[in-house]
Amino acid sequence: MEVSYLPAGFLLILSLFAVLVSGSRRTLPIISFDEGYTQLFGDDNLVVHKDGKKVHLSLDERTGSGFVSQDLYFHGYFSASIKLPADYTAGVVVAFYMSNGDIFQSNHDEIDFEFLGNIRGKDWRIQTNIYGNGSTSIGREERYSLWFDPSDDFHQYSILWTDSQITFYVDNVPIREVKRTVSMGGDFPSKPMSLYATIWDGSDWATNGGKYRVNYKYAPYVTKFSDFVLHGCAVDPIEQHISKCDIAESSQAIPTGVTPLQRIKMDSFRTKYMTYSYCYDQARYKVPPSECVINSQEAERLKSFDPVTFGGGRRHHGKRHRRSRSRHPEDISI
């Protein structure tokens, strides 16, 4: 398959030259569900509310549910506000992600937000991952806690994807930046993708490696989506060429990357809330993947979570002290 990437990619990069400035950021157009998405699965477990601008996905004993963008996109800015289920959510997985697995079944790309449920009294965890050409053997996962309870209210989760970088945002705070390197080759997502949202049963792995499973006594598990933003270069799904590259004035609202102020916020978030990074996983990689930039302080901090994975030592079973978690964004200098 041949896609005319460069001209449209260049146009999109031009459209991203405005810097995201706190307090003066323009507003991207928010679309209704029917304008940008279609149901993927789940029958009546997907319900559209409030003039078509809010969608509920639910998981019960019958099925999960999900939706997918009507278009494929080659680069852009993609966002939604999400409220996760509350109470006992062990084994539940909510995903907001980009993929082209329906087209490239043996060598597909992905850019993932995954939300992993937990037992009562324990926090939701958030996981990000990227890969290209089906390179799942080279996992690039990171995992975090959050400075708020994501089941209390809606929070915005966003993906910026260009030909040189991928940035994940939570409430406009960048939490992870992946810069493309020559050595990554095809591991960097580089083919048009659709945007997906799903809720499903991940009992086999999502909570403590499958120790805690979905308990359907608490079903239905309902996750809510609103404030949909699909802003990028749309690709004709049949002819596989760029059919629309949105460089409207509203593109000035899109971040070009991580500004110096945002980098301070991102570093603060990662110091306080990151609990796993593939770059430091010595059980998985004897030598970190080439794009990893190793920070000795970060390495030492992660050892406190799992000395076997991050330090190559033996696991200790002594008493562990749970760090207090602020629920105020001011504590990460937002």
C-alpha positions in Angstrom: 0.0 0.0 0.0 1.3 3.5 -0.9 0.2 6.6 1.0 1.1 10.2 0.2 2.5 11.0 3.6 5.0 13.8 3.2 3.0 16.7 1.9 0.1 16.2 4.4 2.5 15.5 7.2 4.4 18.7 6.4 1.1 20.7 6.4 0.2 19.3 9.7 3.6 20.2 11.2 3.1 23.7 9.9 -0.3 23.8 11.6 1.3 22.8 15.0 3.7 25.8 15.2 1.6 27.6 17.8 2.8 26.9 21.4 0.4 25.8 24.1 0.4 28.7 26.5 -1.5 28.3 29.8 -4.3 30.8 30.1 -4.4 31.8 26.4 -4.9 28.5 24.7 -7.5 28.5 21.9 -10.2 25.9 22.0 -10.2 23.1 19.5 -13.6 22.2 18.0 -15.5 19.5 19.9 -17.5 17.2 17.7 -20.5 15.0 18.4 -20.2 11.3 18.5 -22.0 10.8 15.2 -19.7 13.3 13.5 -16.6 11.4 14.1 -17.3 7.9 15.5 -19.3 4.7 15.0 -20.1 1.8 17.3 -17.6 -1.0 17.2 -19.2 -3.6 19.4 -21.4 -4.0 22.5 -25.0 -3.6 21.2 -27.0 -1.6 23.7 -24.0 -1.4 26.1 -23.1 1.8 24.1 -25.5 4.6 24.8 -25.3 8.1 23.3 -26.5 11.0 25.6 -26.9 14.7 25.7 -27.3 15.9 22.1 -24.9 13.3 20.9 -21.9 14.7 22.7 -21.6 12.2 25.6 -21.3 8.4 25.3 -21.5 5.7 28.0 -19.8 2.4 27.5 -20.6 -0.5 29.8 -19.2 -3.9 30.7 -21.5 -6.6 32.0 -21.5 -10.4 32.0 -22.7 -10.4 28.3 -20.1 -8.1 26.7 -18.0 -5.0 26.9 -18.5 -2.2 24.4 -16.5 0.2 22.2 -16.5 2.7 19.4 -14.1 3.7 16.6 -13.4 6.8 14.5 -15.0 6.9 11.1 -11.7 8.0 9.5 -8.1 6.8 9.6 -5.7 9.6 10.6 -2.0 10.2 9.8 -0.7 12.4 12.6 -2.7 14.8 14.7 -4.1 15.7 18.1 -6.8 13.4 19.6 -8.6 13.9 22.9 -11.6 13.0 25.0 -12.8 13.6 28.5 -13.3 10.4 30.4 -14.9 9.4 33.7 -14.1 5.9 34.9 -16.3 3.4 36.9 -16.1 3.6 40.7 -16.0 1.1 43.6 -14.7 -2.4 42.9 -13.2 -2.4 39.4 -10.5 -5.1 39.5 -9.9 -6.7 36.1 -11.7 -3.9 34.2 -9.8 -2.3 31.4 -10.8 1.0 29.7 -8.8 1.9 26.7 -8.5 5.1 24.6 -6.0 4.3 21.8 -5.0 4.5 18.2 -4.5 1.4 16.1 -4.5 0.0 12.5 -4.8 -3.6 13.5 -7.8 -4.1 11.3 -5.7 -3.2 8.2 -2.2 -4.4 9.1 -2.9 -7.5 11.0 0.6 -8.8 11.2 2.5 -5.5 11.5 0.1 -3.0 13.0 0.9 0.2 15.0 -0.6 1.4 18.3 -0.5 4.4 20.6 -2.3 3.5 23.9 -3.9 4.9 27.0 -5.1 2.0 29.1 -6.8 2.4 32.5 -6.5 -0.6 34.8 -9.1 -1.1 37.5 -8.5 -2.2 41.1 -10.0 -3.7 44.2 -12.0 -1.5 46.5 -9.9 1.0 48.3 -7.1 0.9 45.7 -6.5 3.4 43.0 -7.0 3.1 39.2 -3.7 2.9 37.4 -3.0 4.4 34.0 -0.7 2.8 31.4 0.8 4.2 28.2 2.4 2.2 25.4 3.5 2.7 21.8 4.7 0.3 19.1 5.0 0.0 15.3 5.0 -2.8 12.8 3.6 -5.2 15.4 6.7 -5.0 17.6 4.9 -6.1 20.7 8.0 -8.0 21.8 9.7 -4.7 22.5 7.2 -3.3 25.1 7.4 0.4 25.7 5.0 0.5 28.5 4.9 3.0 31.4 2.5 3.0 34.3 1.4 5.7 36.7 -0.9 6.6 39.5 -2.7 9.9 39.3 -3.1 13.0 41.5 -6.9 12.6 41.4 -9.5 9.9 41.5 -10.5 9.4 37.8 -13.9 8.0 38.8 -14.9 11.2 40.6 -15.3 13.4 37.5 -14.3 13.8 33.9 -10.7 14.4 33.0 -9.1 15.1 29.6 -6.7 12.5 28.1 -4.9 13.5 24.9 -2.5 12.2 22.3 -0.3 14.3 20.1 1.3 12.3 17.2 3.7 13.8 14.6 6.3 12.2 12.5 9.0 13.0 15.1 7.3 12.6 18.5 4.3 11.3 20.5 3.2 13.1 23.6 0.5 11.9 26.1 -1.4 14.5 28.2 -3.7 14.3 31.2 -5.6 17.5 31.7 -3.2 19.3 29.4 -0.2 18.2 31.5 2.3 16.2 29.4 3.0 12.9 31.3 5.2 11.2 28.6 7.1 12.2 25.6 8.5 9.7 23.0 10.9 11.2 20.5 11.5 9.2 17.3 15.1 8.1 16.9 16.8 6.5 13.9 17.5 3.3 15.9 13.8 2.8 16.6 13.2 2.3 12.9 9.7 0.8 12.2 9.0 0.5 16.0 7.8 4.1 15.8 4.1 4.2 14.7 4.2 5.5 11.1 1.0 4.2 9.4 -2.5 5.7 9.4 -4.5 4.7 12.4 -8.1 4.9 13.7 -9.0 6.1 17.2 -10.7 3.6 19.5 -12.4 3.6 22.9 -13.3 0.3 24.7 -14.2 -1.2 28.0 -13.5 -4.9 28.4 -12.7 -7.8 30.8 -9.0 -8.0 31.4 -9.2 -10.4 34.3 -6.2 -12.5 33.1 -3.7 -9.7 33.6 -5.0 -6.3 34.5 -4.9 -6.4 38.3 -1.9 -7.9 40.0 -1.2 -10.2 37.1 -4.7 -11.7 37.2 -4.9 -12.2 40.9 -8.0 -10.1 41.1 -10.7 -10.7 38.5 -13.8 -8.9 37.3 -16.6 -9.4 39.8 -19.9 -9.1 37.9 -21.7 -8.6 41.2 -20.7 -4.9 40.7 -21.8 -4.8 37.1 -22.6 -2.9 34.9 -19.3 -1.1 34.9 -19.9 2.2 33.1 -17.3 4.6 31.7 -18.4 8.0 30.3 -16.8 9.9 27.4 -17.3 13.5 26.2 -15.5 16.5 24.6 -14.4 14.5 21.6 -11.5 16.1 19.5 -10.4 14.5 16.3 -7.9 16.9 14.7 -5.5 15.6 12.1 -4.9 14.4 8.6 -7.7 12.1 7.6 -6.9 9.3 5.2 -9.4 7.8 2.7 -9.8 4.2 4.0 -10.3 2.8 0.5 -7.9 4.7 -1.7 -5.4 5.2 1.1 -4.5 8.8 0.4 -4.7 11.9 2.5 -8.3 13.2 2.0 -8.1 16.0 4.5 -5.4 17.7 6.5 -6.9 20.1 9.0 -4.8 23.3 9.1 -7.6 25.6 10.2 -7.1 28.5 12.5 -8.1 26.3 15.4 -4.9 24.4 15.0 -3.3 27.1 17.0 -4.7 25.4 20.0 -2.6 22.3 19.4 0.7 22.0 21.3 3.8 21.7 19.2 5.5 19.6 21.9 6.6 20.1 25.4 7.4 23.7 26.4 10.0 24.5 29.1 7.2 25.1 31.7 5.4 21.9 30.7 8.6 20.0 31.0 8.9 21.1 34.6 5.3 19.8 35.2 6.0 16.6 33.3 9.2 15.9 35.3 7.3 16.6 38.6 4.5 14.2 37.5 6.9 11.4 36.6 8.9 11.8 39.8 5.8 11.6 42.0 3.5 9.2 40.1 5.4 6.9 37.6 5.6 3.4 39.0 6.9 1.4 36.0 9.0 2.2 32.9 10.3 -0.3 30.4 13.6 1.6 30.2 14.5 0.4 33.7 13.1 -3.1 33.5 16.2 -5.1 34.0 14.2 -8.4 34.1 13.0 -7.7 30.6 16.0 -5.9 29.0 19.7 -6.5 30.0 20.4 -3.5 27.8 17.8 -0.7 27.7 16.3 0.0 24.2 18.3 2.5 22.3 15.9 5.4 22.7 16.0 5.3 26.5 17.7 8.1 28.4 18.6 6.7 31.8 18.2 8.9 34.8 20.0 7.5 37.9 17.6 9.2 40.3 14.6 7.8 38.5 16.2 4.3 38.4 16.8 4.4 42.2 13.2 5.6 42.9 11.7 2.8 40.8 13.7 0.2 42.7 11.6 1.0 45.7 8.5 -0.3 43.9 10.1 -3.5 42.6 13.7 -4.3 43.3 13.7 -7.4 41.2 12.4 -5.7 38.1 14.3 -2.5 38.5 17.4 -3.5 40.4 18.2 -7.1 39.5 18.2 -8.0 43.2 16.1 -10.4 45.3 12.6 -9.3 46.4 12.2 -8.3 50.0 9.1 -9.0 51.9 9.4 -6.5 54.6 6.8 -3.9 55.4 6.3 -1.3 52.7 5.1 2.2 53.3 2.5 3.5 51.0 3.3 7.0 49.8 0.7 9.6 50.5 -1.0 10.9 47.3 -2.1 14.5 46.9 -5.4 15.1 45.1 -4.6 18.7 44.3 -3.0 19.5 40.9 -1.1 22.4 42.5 1.2 19.7 44.0 2.6 19.0 40.6 3.1 22.7 39.9 0.3 22.9 37.4 
